[in-house]
């Protein structure tokens, strides 16, 4: 897995967002144990403190929790995952729509482009 960061927002937020996408896409399943902070930090080539902060962000979002003697696990609360997924989809959609509208693309043309590229 390649971790790429930019200067648009703090690295720990970018890490949390990436792991959130991995959870929402099903790469990490409900109840599944996550790699340790150190292992994740090595994968992402970041300081463990940065990764720890990302984990705290994911805990605050309700997507992961700590279980003593086991480590960090993905939440088993399907409602939390569904809520986060809906929020993410809405955010992506609104960003897309704002950019399309800025280009003066008509709704029918935007839908046509989506349909043509859905399978890509």
Secondary structure, 3 states (H helix, E strand, C coil): CCCCCCCCCCHHHHHHHHHHHHHHCCCCCCCCECCCHHHHHHHHCCCHHHHHHHHHHHHHHCCEEEECCCEEEECCCHHHHHHHHHHHHHHHHHHHHHHHHHCCCCHHHHHHHHHHHCCC
